Amino acid sequence: MDFPQRLPDPPTPIPPPAPPRKPRGPNKPKPTDLAQAATVALEDLDAIIAAPMLAEVDITDLVADFPDKDYSLTGPSLPDADDEAMIAELIRLSTARDTDVTISALRGATPNLVLKELRIVCQTVVGLGRGVTKLYPILGRILVHIQDNPGVYKILGLQSFQEFCDTYVEPKFGISKGTRIRAMSLARDFASLSGEEVANIGIVNLMDLKKTFNGGESQPEVQKLIQAYREDPGPDTKKEFRRKMEEAGIESGRALISIWTSPEINEAWQAFKKRPEIRAYCGSEVEGVILLRMMEESLGEWIIKGDRMRTEAQENQQVNPWGNQS
């Protein structure tokens, strides 16, 4: 008996294609990652706002195209037109709040380059004094380098670093012994501090820190105070500096003398205190020290002359009380 053939099964229907998904792009984060990334970004932004962005300017780059001078003992010491333009630029950079002045490439630098940098930095420091505190660590690093590399001062015919300071740095540029000591101490004892940090903490505070703890940033207590300043560079941190020093019996009491006078007298005083001969004689560029030396020297002479004049005036008054000629 013939059976009917089985019909084939109907084909399985093919589902319509799914709509294409929007591509996420390469490594596109998930929504949860985006929230976390936004939080991190806001934290980074807060840190950026809190910390000032400092642009670093390297003196070595700044003087690269500066013309060479006669750096010998008999060479000129007063700034010429080229010097004045460079000094003005260095003053501008070192007084800008968003700029930090650095120096590199001292190791391996030619003696001529080192003396060129020394000349410009010295003239700038003498020209503006405490106004360019940022440059004190730079001056210190140059002097330390010269002390450690006798070849620099030997090309000038000098035999020791002390002779170099006494016959070249001080008489030629007016950099006193006190300024040299402070600058070199900053370079050696607080080498990690930038010029901006030195200016903010204050040279007096740093020198007192060194005196209090018998050393610079190598001392654990000094490290703590500097780290505290970096984390919170506000007035409270400076007060903590002073409190620590006062506990050690070190005082840095200072007072301001303010005298109203004529523009002519003020101009004469400004010129007087900036003369390298005056600073060399007083052993300091600090106004208070110069004023003290003047008072010490004039006190005895003025008292003797004043007493003589007063005695003569009294005798004249007794002879002729009316002051008339009879």
C-alpha positions in Angstrom: 0.0 0.0 0.0 1.4 3.4 -0.9 1.6 6.0 1.9 1.4 9.7 1.0 4.7 11.5 1.2 5.2 13.9 4.2 5.3 17.4 3.2 8.4 19.3 4.4 8.2 21.6 7.4 7.6 25.2 6.7 10.7 27.4 6.9 11.4 29.0 10.3 10.6 32.7 10.0 13.7 35.0 10.2 13.3 37.7 12.8 13.7 41.2 11.5 17.2 42.7 12.2 17.6 44.7 15.5 18.0 48.4 15.1 21.7 49.4 15.2 23.0 50.5 18.6 24.6 54.0 18.9 28.3 53.4 19.2 29.9 54.5 22.4 33.2 55.3 20.8 36.6 54.0 21.8 36.9 53.4 25.5 33.8 55.4 26.2 33.1 55.2 30.0 30.0 53.8 31.4 27.6 56.2 33.1 28.9 55.3 36.6 32.5 56.0 35.4 31.4 59.4 34.1 30.1 60.4 37.6 33.3 59.3 39.2 35.4 61.1 36.5 33.4 64.3 37.1 34.1 64.2 40.8 37.8 63.7 40.2 37.8 66.5 37.7 36.2 68.9 40.2 38.8 67.9 42.8 41.6 68.6 40.3 40.0 72.0 39.5 39.9 72.9 43.1 43.5 72.0 43.5 44.4 74.1 40.4 42.5 77.1 41.7 44.1 76.8 45.2 47.7 76.4 43.9 49.1 79.3 41.9 50.5 78.3 38.5 54.1 79.5 38.4 56.0 80.0 35.2 59.6 79.2 35.6 62.2 81.5 33.9 65.8 80.2 33.8 68.5 82.8 34.1 70.8 80.7 32.0 68.4 80.9 29.1 67.8 84.6 29.7 71.4 85.6 29.4 72.2 83.1 26.6 72.3 85.8 23.9 73.5 88.6 26.2 76.8 90.0 25.0 80.0 89.2 27.0 81.7 91.9 29.0 85.1 92.5 30.5 84.7 90.4 33.7 88.3 91.1 34.9 89.1 92.9 38.1 89.7 96.1 36.1 86.5 95.7 34.0 83.6 98.1 34.4 81.4 97.5 37.4 78.6 100.0 36.7 75.7 98.8 34.5 75.8 99.9 30.8 72.8 100.1 28.5 72.8 96.4 27.9 73.0 95.6 31.6 70.2 98.0 32.4 67.8 96.4 29.9 68.6 92.9 31.3 68.3 94.1 34.9 64.9 95.7 34.2 63.7 92.4 32.7 65.0 90.4 35.6 63.4 92.8 38.1 60.1 92.5 36.3 60.3 88.7 36.3 61.4 88.4 39.9 58.7 90.7 41.2 55.9 89.0 39.3 53.7 86.9 41.5 53.1 84.2 38.9 56.8 83.7 37.9 59.6 81.9 39.6 63.2 82.6 38.6 65.6 79.5 38.5 69.1 78.7 37.3 70.3 75.6 35.7 73.4 74.3 33.9 75.8 75.6 36.5 77.6 72.3 36.5 79.8 72.3 33.5 79.2 76.0 32.7 82.2 77.9 31.5 83.7 80.5 33.9 82.7 83.2 31.5 79.0 82.2 31.7 79.1 82.0 35.5 80.7 85.4 35.8 78.1 86.8 33.4 75.2 85.4 35.5 76.9 86.6 38.7 77.2 90.2 37.3 73.6 90.4 36.2 72.2 88.9 39.4 74.5 91.1 41.7 73.5 94.3 39.9 69.8 93.4 40.1 70.0 92.5 43.8 71.9 95.7 44.6 69.5 97.8 42.5 66.4 96.7 44.2 67.6 95.1 47.5 64.9 93.2 49.4 62.4 93.8 46.6 64.0 90.9 44.7 64.1 88.3 47.5 63.4 85.6 44.9 66.9 86.2 43.5 68.7 85.5 46.8 68.7 81.7 46.4 70.0 82.2 42.8 72.9 84.4 44.0 73.7 81.8 46.7 73.8 79.0 44.1 76.1 80.9 41.9 78.5 81.8 44.8 78.4 78.2 46.1 79.3 76.9 42.6 82.2 79.4 42.4 83.4 78.3 45.8 83.3 74.7 44.8 84.9 75.4 41.4 88.1 77.4 41.9 88.7 77.6 38.2 86.1 80.4 38.0 88.0 82.8 40.2 91.5 81.6 39.2 90.9 83.0 35.6 90.8 86.4 37.4 94.2 85.7 38.9 92.7 85.2 42.4 93.8 82.3 44.7 90.9 81.8 47.1 87.2 82.2 47.3 87.6 84.7 50.2 89.9 86.8 48.0 87.3 86.6 45.2 84.6 88.0 47.6 86.8 90.7 49.1 88.4 92.0 45.9 85.7 91.2 43.3 82.2 90.6 44.5 82.0 93.3 47.3 84.0 96.2 45.8 82.8 95.6 42.2 79.1 95.0 42.9 78.4 96.1 46.5 77.3 92.6 47.7 78.1 92.7 51.4 79.4 89.9 53.5 76.0 89.6 55.3 74.1 89.3 51.9 76.6 86.6 50.7 76.2 84.6 53.9 72.4 84.6 53.8 72.3 83.8 50.0 74.7 80.9 50.4 72.9 79.6 53.4 69.6 79.6 51.4 71.4 77.7 48.6 72.9 75.1 51.0 70.5 74.8 53.8 67.2 75.3 52.0 68.0 74.0 48.5 64.6 72.5 47.8 62.8 75.9 48.3 61.9 77.8 45.2 62.5 81.6 45.0 58.8 82.1 45.4 58.7 80.0 48.6 61.7 81.9 50.0 60.0 85.2 49.3 56.8 84.1 51.0 58.3 82.5 54.1 60.8 85.3 54.4 64.6 85.2 54.6 64.6 86.3 58.3 62.2 83.5 59.2 64.4 80.9 57.4 67.6 82.2 59.0 65.9 82.1 62.4 64.7 78.5 61.7 68.3 77.5 61.0 69.5 79.1 64.2 66.7 77.6 66.3 67.2 74.0 65.1 70.9 74.1 64.3 70.4 73.4 60.7 68.3 73.8 57.6 65.7 71.6 56.0 67.8 68.5 56.8 66.5 68.8 60.4 63.2 67.0 60.9 61.5 69.8 62.8 62.4 72.3 60.0 61.1 69.8 57.4 57.7 69.7 59.3 57.4 73.5 59.4 58.3 73.8 55.7 55.8 71.1 54.8 53.1 72.7 56.9 53.8 76.0 55.0 53.5 74.2 51.6 50.2 72.7 52.6 48.9 76.0 54.0 50.9 79.0 53.0 48.9 81.4 55.1 49.5 83.7 58.1 48.8 81.0 60.7 51.7 79.0 59.4 54.1 81.9 59.8 52.8 82.5 63.3 53.7 78.9 64.1 57.2 79.6 62.8 57.6 82.5 65.1 56.1 80.6 68.1 58.6 77.8 67.6 61.4 80.3 67.5 60.2 82.2 70.5 60.1 79.0 72.5 63.8 78.6 71.6 64.4 82.1 72.9 65.1 83.7 69.4 63.4 87.0 68.8 63.2 88.9 65.5 61.5 92.0 66.8 61.5 94.7 64.2 60.2 98.3 64.2 59.4 100.7 61.4 60.8 104.2 61.3 58.8 106.6 59.2 60.1 110.2 58.7 58.4 112.8 56.6 60.9 114.8 54.6 61.4 116.7 51.3 61.8 114.9 48.0 65.3 116.2 47.8 66.4 114.7 51.1 64.7 111.4 50.3 66.5 111.3 46.9 69.8 112.0 48.7 69.1 109.2 51.3 68.2 106.7 48.5 71.4 107.5 46.7 73.5 107.4 49.9 72.3 104.0 51.1 72.8 102.4 47.7 76.4 103.4 47.2 78.6 100.2 47.2 81.2 102.0 49.3 78.7 102.8 52.1 77.4 99.2 52.1 81.0 97.9 52.1 81.9 100.2 55.0 78.8 99.3 57.1 79.1 95.6 56.2 75.5 95.5 55.2 72.9 96.7 52.7 70.2 96.9 55.4 68.9 100.4 56.0 68.7 99.9 59.7 72.3 98.9 60.0 73.5 101.8 57.9 71.4 104.2 60.0 72.9 102.7 63.2 76.5 103.1 61.9 75.7 106.8 61.1 74.4 107.3 64.6 77.3 105.5 66.3 79.9 107.6 64.5 78.1 111.0 64.8 76.9 110.6 68.4 80.2 111.5 70.1 81.3 114.2 67.7 77.8 115.9 67.7 77.6 115.8 71.5 81.0 117.5 71.9 80.3 120.1 69.3 76.8 120.7 70.5 77.9 121.1 74.1 80.5 123.6 73.1 78.0 125.6 71.0 75.5 125.6 73.9 78.2 126.8 76.3 79.2 129.6 74.0 75.6 130.6 73.5 75.1 130.8 77.2 78.2 132.9 77.7 77.1 135.3 75.0 73.7 135.6 76.6 75.2 136.5 79.9 77.4 139.2 78.4 74.7 140.7 76.3 71.2 139.3 77.4 69.3 141.3 74.8 71.4 140.2 71.9 72.0 143.8 70.8 75.2 145.4 70.0 76.0 148.2 72.5 
